Amino acid sequence: MTTSTDTRRDPNTLSNYHQFTTIHTQVNLDIDFNKRILAGNIVLNLKPTSTCKASSPEIVLDTSYLDIQDVEVNLQSCEWVLQPRTDPFGSALRIKLDKAVEDGHSVEVNRTLTEISDIQMAPIGPRSQVATSPEALQAAKWEFQETTERYIETLENIVYPYQWTEYNLLVLPPSFPYGGMENIPWVFVTPTTVSGDRENVDVVAHELSHSYAGNLVTAATWMDFWLNEGWTTYLERRLQAALFGEAHRDLSAIIGWKALNDSVNHFGKEHEFTKMIPDLNGRDPDDAFSRVPYEKGYTFLSYLEAQVGKDKWSKYIPHYFTTFARLSITSNDFKDNLFSFFAPDSAATAVLKTVDWDEWFHAPGLPPEPDFDTLLVDVCYALASKWENVNAQGFKPAASDIEGWRANQIVVFLNSVQAFLHPLTKEQAKLMGETYGFFKSKNFEVTARYFGVGLRSRDEGVYQPTGDLLSQVGRMKFVRPLYKQLNEADRKLALDTFERNKDFYHPICRGLVEKDLMVAK
């Protein structure tokens, strides 16, 4: 649906979305695993906007690699054509209407249905269930049942009551390329969250935050994607602060800052895709996917919070999600609304006028680094320093070095080690893995980063285990960095591993890894 007051045309769609508002979408799909197809029908209830031209009654929809069998309008057959594909945007489905559009028209795209089912469910809270394959159900239930309802209640106190009745989790197969996907009421999550230590349930906090940012208030274009992910990351970390203290918010933000640096370094500090609002005209939005909208967006919102004051900013949060609930908006809509809300507050307005909005919205590269609370990470940096100077200090590592640490603290430590000017020797990298148990960890956040340390140290002992991990998981957060690191250490193994597993990966993941490895399709 498009309700933004911003007149920019979304450059990443072939549809005439500006002429129709989607009132309701009904999706009926089944999966045939043997034929590897989705089959079913989609029903859209559309309402014409004020810009709809009655003299040219036509509905244009985006499609990508669909075999359209039939189209109906108001249960009647109609004229339609599926146009040739235009990369990267797909094929436009043009549907002719017999007369001027009236409210309540339906477009029905029909395909033959098939039948599948091998999923079981278990309760994890008074309004939540988890579903996955039968053999993985109990582990998933244990992982999520302690925190899910507590997260919902905490976020309700930050914004307002949850709007979607149920909040359920569907643990997908390991090829799923993302940490999660905020579908309502069944949120998709990666099986890498089920690590047996409840240390990766922050993914649940993130996807829950999408129930407000992304699902309730949606970015009108891919160029405004930071409104979805920046706000979601902000709410996720406010939730962490409310439950565990501000230091935990900054612990997560420090990890995010490292990820933002990695993304900027990957693209180049002047690259268009490092802008918070990139120009995506003629470009595939998937190519721009990185941590930039997440972390640059979060940093910007945190900066605004600091400028106007946390108490005042906290009052704006429910106003924002009330004003734009069930609407799609642009960055300028957000900016206008922010100034409108604080108009009666001369001090806050004066501060907002000093913000360099053009710099934040359109400048490439890194924003100013925040002043993080390092309470929980100082010990991580101190241990990393010992490893960096291990020979000079006569340091003797022991398992007690990381006793009582959270997984995120280990992540900060390993990130620091990966950033050493000179890598560890392969003997030192092996000693680290054996002493701290990283090599055998079931937590992918830990294992993947430790393998990164070993690959940089050219420890051949992690080469094949890295290839094995890449055969087990398709989450791009792990897959893309590990392929890049494995490629530098042993290109043949990297290419062989990819060739063996390319059909296992999601098409988006496969395409991006092909580009990372410079593999000809």
FENSULLIN-V353295 format. One record per residue. D_CENTER is the distance of its C-alpha to the mean C-alpha in whole Angstrom. Layout:
d_center=D_CENTER
d_center=D_CENTER
//
This chain:
d_center=21
d_center=22
d_center=24
d_center=23
d_center=26
d_center=25
d_center=27
d_center=24
d_center=24
d_center=20
d_center=21
d_center=19
d_center=20
d_center=24
d_center=24
d_center=27
d_center=24
d_center=26
d_center=29
d_center=28
d_center=26
d_center=24
d_center=26
d_center=25
d_center=23
d_center=24
d_center=23
d_center=25
d_center=24
d_center=25
d_center=24
d_center=27
d_center=26
d_center=29
d_center=29
d_center=25
d_center=25
d_center=24
d_center=27
d_center=27
d_center=27
d_center=25
d_center=27
d_center=26
d_center=28
d_center=28
d_center=30
d_center=32
d_center=31
d_center=34
d_center=33
d_center=33
d_center=37
d_center=39
d_center=41
d_center=38
d_center=37
d_center=34
d_center=30
d_center=28
d_center=25
d_center=22
d_center=22
d_center=21
d_center=24
d_center=25
d_center=29
d_center=30
d_center=33
d_center=34
d_center=33
d_center=35
d_center=35
d_center=36
d_center=37
d_center=39
d_center=39
d_center=38
d_center=38
d_center=35
d_center=34
d_center=31
d_center=31
d_center=30
d_center=27
d_center=26
d_center=23
d_center=20
d_center=20
d_center=22
d_center=25
d_center=27
d_center=28
d_center=31
d_center=33
d_center=36
d_center=37
d_center=41
d_center=41
d_center=40
d_center=37
d_center=37
d_center=35
d_center=33
d_center=34
d_center=32
d_center=30
d_center=30
d_center=29
d_center=31
d_center=30
d_center=32
d_center=31
d_center=31
d_center=30
d_center=28
d_center=27
d_center=27
d_center=25
d_center=26
d_center=25
d_center=26
d_center=25
d_center=23
d_center=24
d_center=26
d_center=24
d_center=21
d_center=22
d_center=20
d_center=21
d_center=21
d_center=23
d_center=27
d_center=27
d_center=24
d_center=24
d_center=26
d_center=24
d_center=21
d_center=23
d_center=24
d_center=20
d_center=19
d_center=23
d_center=23
d_center=20
d_center=19
d_center=22
d_center=22
d_center=18
d_center=19
d_center=22
d_center=21
d_center=19
d_center=21
d_center=23
d_center=21
d_center=21
d_center=23
d_center=23
d_center=20
d_center=21
d_center=20
d_center=23
d_center=21
d_center=18
d_center=18
d_center=16
d_center=16
d_center=16
d_center=15
d_center=17
d_center=16
d_center=15
d_center=12
d_center=10
d_center=6
d_center=7
d_center=7
d_center=7
d_center=9
d_center=12
d_center=15
d_center=17
d_center=16
d_center=12
d_center=11
d_center=11
d_center=11
d_center=15
d_center=14
d_center=14
d_center=18
d_center=19
d_center=22
d_center=22
d_center=20
d_center=18
d_center=15
d_center=14
d_center=12
d_center=9
d_center=12
d_center=12
d_center=8
d_center=8
d_center=12
d_center=11
d_center=10
d_center=13
d_center=14
d_center=12
d_center=11
d_center=13
d_center=16
d_center=16
d_center=14
d_center=14
d_center=17
d_center=16
d_center=13
d_center=15
d_center=14
d_center=10
d_center=10
d_center=12
d_center=9
d_center=7
d_center=10
d_center=12
d_center=9
d_center=9
d_center=13
d_center=14
d_center=12
d_center=14
d_center=17
d_center=17
d_center=18
d_center=20
d_center=22
d_center=22
d_center=23
d_center=24
d_center=23
d_center=23
d_center=20
d_center=18
d_center=19
d_center=19
d_center=15
d_center=15
d_center=17
d_center=15
d_center=12
d_center=15
d_center=16
d_center=13
d_center=13
d_center=17
d_center=16
d_center=14
d_center=17
d_center=19
d_center=18
d_center=18
d_center=21
d_center=22
d_center=23
d_center=21
d_center=19
d_center=16
d_center=16
d_center=17
d_center=15
d_center=16
d_center=17
d_center=20
d_center=18
d_center=22
d_center=23
d_center=19
d_center=17
d_center=13
d_center=12
d_center=14
d_center=12
d_center=9
d_center=9
d_center=8
d_center=11
d_center=9
d_center=8
d_center=11
d_center=13
d_center=13
d_center=13
d_center=16
d_center=17
d_center=17
d_center=19
d_center=21
d_center=22
d_center=23
d_center=25
d_center=27
d_center=28
d_center=28
d_center=26
d_center=28
d_center=28
d_center=24
d_center=24
d_center=26
d_center=24
d_center=21
d_center=22
d_center=24
d_center=21
d_center=20
d_center=23
d_center=24
d_center=21
d_center=21
d_center=20
d_center=20
d_center=18
d_center=19
d_center=19
d_center=19
d_center=22
d_center=22
d_center=21
d_center=23
d_center=26
d_center=25
d_center=25
d_center=28
d_center=30
d_center=29
d_center=30
d_center=33
d_center=36
d_center=35
d_center=36
d_center=35
d_center=31
d_center=32
d_center=34
d_center=31
d_center=28
d_center=31
d_center=31
d_center=27
d_center=27
d_center=24
d_center=25
d_center=24
d_center=21
d_center=20
d_center=21
d_center=22
d_center=20
d_center=20
d_center=19
d_center=20
d_center=23
d_center=22
d_center=22
d_center=25
d_center=23
d_center=25
d_center=25
d_center=27
d_center=25
d_center=24
d_center=28
d_center=29
d_center=26
d_center=28
d_center=31
d_center=31
d_center=29
d_center=32
d_center=34
d_center=33
d_center=33
d_center=37
d_center=37
d_center=41
d_center=42
d_center=41
d_center=43
d_center=39
d_center=39
d_center=36
d_center=36
d_center=34
d_center=35
d_center=33
d_center=29
d_center=31
d_center=29
d_center=26
d_center=22
d_center=20
d_center=18
d_center=22
d_center=22
d_center=19
d_center=20
d_center=24
d_center=22
d_center=20
d_center=24
d_center=26
d_center=24
d_center=24
d_center=28
d_center=30
d_center=32
d_center=30
d_center=32
d_center=35
d_center=34
d_center=36
d_center=34
d_center=31
d_center=32
d_center=34
d_center=31
d_center=29
d_center=33
d_center=33
d_center=30
d_center=29
d_center=26
d_center=27
d_center=27
d_center=24
d_center=22
d_center=19
d_center=17
d_center=16
d_center=19
d_center=21
d_center=18
d_center=19
d_center=23
d_center=23
d_center=22
d_center=25
d_center=27
d_center=26
d_center=27
d_center=30
d_center=31
d_center=32
d_center=32
d_center=32
d_center=28
d_center=28
d_center=29
d_center=26
d_center=24
d_center=24
d_center=25
d_center=21
d_center=20
d_center=22
d_center=20
d_center=17
d_center=14
d_center=11
d_center=10
d_center=10
d_center=13
d_center=15
d_center=15
d_center=16
d_center=19
d_center=20
d_center=20
d_center=22
d_center=24
d_center=25
d_center=27
d_center=28
d_center=30
d_center=29
d_center=31
d_center=29
d_center=25
d_center=27
d_center=28
d_center=25
d_center=23
d_center=26
d_center=27
d_center=23
d_center=22
d_center=22
d_center=20
d_center=17
d_center=15
d_center=16
d_center=13
d_center=13
d_center=17
d_center=17
d_center=15
d_center=17
d_center=20
d_center=20
d_center=19
d_center=22
d_center=24
d_center=25
d_center=27
d_center=26
//
